[in-house]
Amino acid sequence: QGVHSVRVGVGPSVNPNFRGDSDYSVNATPVISLRYKNLIEVDNNAVRVNLFGNWGSLTGTGSAWSAGPAVNIDFGRSDDDSPKLSGLGDISTALTLGAFVAYRTGAVRYRLRARADVTGAHSGWIVDGQANWRVMESAKLNVNLGTRLTWASGNFTRTWFGVTPAQSLASGLP
């Protein structure tokens, strides 16, 4: 009761084997999405609570805007994930809190999210801008094309891409 939409599927993704790796792999990636009463939206490891606007039908007015708090989980990495990470240490799971704003016009959606790590895993900020275009929509299949740009603070990038003197000794990296 109250569930506006549930989507479960799989799609291709091309990603580095770990953040910063020059080698990429193509994987089948699960897509899990739930929207409850146009108030809460869950997309894989991100949760958004729509406090402003209505994604089209919560109040019946059909606003194109939505905004509210955002929660995201970043599962970190282990230096066992790749021989290239040997000696660099683990990065723990981060819980990030922040806000989002989104706008829809026709088949295009724009979204901006800003969030900060509250667990101390990297103690940084991440800002994502997205644009998605719905190419095809039917009762059982949606096809979207999109792009995303991410800005990250120095704390975030040092945690993920920096090498401390101790890590340099353990890994042999400069």
N, C-alpha and C positions, 0 to 999 in steps of 0.2 A: 504494500500500500504506500503510495506516495513516490515510488521510484519512477522517475521521468524517463530514464533510459539506462540500459545496461548494454555494454558492448564488450565482447570478448572475441579476440581474433589473434592473428599473427601477421607480421609483415617483415619485409627485408630491412636490415639496417647494415650500414657500412660504418665501422668504428675502428679506431686504433685499439690494439689489444689491451692497452692501458693508457691512461692520460699521458700524452707526451711521446708515445711510441711512434716510430716511423713506419711500422708494419701494421697493415689493416687486415681485418677479416670481415667477411659477409656472414651474417647470422640471421636466423629466423628469430624475431623478437616478439614476445607476447605483448599484446595491446589489451589492457584491461581498463575499462572506464565505467563509472557509475555516476549518475546524477540523481540526487534525492530532492524532490520538491523544488527544483531550481534554486536550492539553497546551498547544497554541498556537492562539490564535484571532485571525484577521485580519478586521477589518471596515473596508472602504474604506481610510482613512489611519491606522487605529489597530491596534496589535498588543498582545495581552495574553498573558502566559504564566501558566498556571494551576499554581501550586505547592502550593496548599492546597485541599482539596476536590477534586471530580472531575467536575463537570458531569454527573454521573449514571452513568458506566460505566467510568471508567479503572481503578479497582480492583475494580469489581463491587459496591461497597457502596451506591451510589446516594445520595451526599451531595447535599443541596440547596444547599450553600455552595461557593463558589469564591473564590480570592483569589490575588494575585501581582503581579508588576511589570507596568507598562503603558508603552508607547511611542506617541507620537502625532506626526504631522507637520502643522504648520499652514503652508500655502503663502503666507502673507503677502498683500501687495497692492502694486499699482503705482499711482502717482498718475495714470497713463494709463487706469486702469480706468473712470474717470468724470470728466466735467468738474468735478463737485463736489469732487474730490480735488486739483485743480490747485494746485500750490504746497505741498502738504502732505508731499511726499516719499514714498518707498517704505518699506514694512515688509518686511524680509527673511523668508525661510522660517525657522520655528522648529522645533527638535526638542525635544519635551518628554518627560521621564522621570518616572515616579511609580509609583503602585500602585492596585489596584482591589480591591474586595470586592463579591461578588454573592450574591444569595439567590433561589431559585426556590421557589414554592409553587403547585402546579397550573399554571394558564395565565398566572400573573403572575411577572415577574422584576423585581427591584430591583437597581440597581447604583450604586455610589459610586466615583468615580475622583478622585484628586488627583495633579497633575503640575506640574512646574516646568520652565521653559525653561532648557536647558543650552547654548544657542548664542549667547545674548546678543541675540536679536532683540527681545525685550521684557523679559527677565530677571524675569518674573513667575510667579505661581502661578495655576492654574485648578482649580476643584473642580466636578465635575458630579455631580448626582444624577438618576437615571432610574427610571421605572416604566413597564413595558411589559406589555400584556395581549394574549395570543394569542387573537384572535377566531375564527380558522378555521385549521385545519391539514390539509393533505392531502399526498400524495406529491409533488405538483408545485407547490402553491401554499400560501403562508402569508400570513395577513393579521394585522397587529399594529396596535394603537393604543397610543400612549405619550405621555409628557410628560417634559420635562427642565428642570432648573433649574441655572443655572451661576452660581457666584461667582468673581470674578477679583480679584486683588490690585491695588493702586495702580499698580505698575510696568506691569502688563498694560494697565490702562485708560488710563493716561497715554499709552502708546505708540499705542494704537488710537484714542483719542478726544480726547486732549489736543492743544493747539495751542501750540507754542513761539513766542517772540517772532519768530524768523527765519521760521517758517511763517506767522505772521500777516502779516508784510510781503510774503511771496511770494504769499499766497492772497487777501489782503484781509479775512480773517476776524478777528474780535476775539480 
